[in-house]
Amino acid sequence: MPEGGRAPWQRWLLLSLVVAVADLATKALVSSAFRPGDVHVITPFLNLVLWHNPGAAFSFLAGAGGWQRWFFVGVTLVVGVVLLAMLRKSGGNRLLAAALALVLGGAAGNLWDRVTLGHVVDFIQLHAAGYYWPAFNVADSAITVGVALILWDGIRDARDGRAPAQGR
């Protein structure tokens, strides 16, 4: 174990914590200022809204009758364990470690909502030319960026002929 008593992967958990705290703080702020269904136009392409999503991405299974809450909690817990295992094995690959930490932090933020509220709070809505992207939140953004970085890391490994998740 390196100086300071922490393995390098454990330091990346701070990024996960920052993501989760930022997600929960922004959700709390919007929830205290808006009512569900409110729409506040910020720019010609950005609205702030308050939507409660009992489903997953794109409101998948939102109308399933309630069982999906604990299903998604279980899936998130399993994914969280897998992400932690991958983070431990990320070695010196900082890009992969950062990506995994972003996904883990986003998953933690949405998990907290799902367990404590029974739904995920979404509040960012992008739109253009009459098309509205489904509302999302800081956690969703971190997950999306993290997944994109994981894909980029994999493409980079393949291009450079390295084994996946090999330390750099």
RAZI-V108214 format. One record per helix or strand of 2 or more residues. SS is the DSSP state (h for helix, s for strand). FROM is the first residue (numbers start at 1). LEN is the number of residues. If there is no record, write none. Layout:
BEGIN
<<SS/FROM/LEN> <SS/FROM/LEN>>
END
This chain:
BEGIN
<<h/3/3> <h/8/26> <s/39/5> <s/46/8> <h/57/3> <h/67/22> <h/94/24> <s/120/9> <s/131/2> <h/138/23>>
END
